[in-house]
Amino acid sequence: MTSAHWTLIIVLCFAAFSIRIFGLLAGDRIRLSKHSWILDDLPGLIIVSLVAASLSGEPLQTWLAALVALLVAVLTNHVVVTMGIGVLFYAFLSLFGF
């Protein structure tokens, strides 16, 4: 490998390590502040943002399956049941050509 490759690898390693250190320090500061509730809600917020981003541009069939999965999640609060019913509803819609 050339020196340009090694330089890129070292810069990317430093950037990845810096992001982790910054996240650790920021998390500690948030944990000690009045905004610590954000850390409790963060995993759910990340999931919601990923799902919302993946739904953009999808057909109605996918939106309906996501709506059913949301309803199941609210009613059961069980991840595996929610995923299973969401997939089954999507398959049901696909099977009947919706």
Secondary structure, 3 states (H helix, E strand, C coil): CCHHHHHHHHHHHHHHHHHHHHHHHHHHHHHCCCCCHHHHHHHHHHHHHHHHHHHCCCCHHHHHHHHHHHHHHHHHCCHHHHHHHHHHHHHHHHHCCC
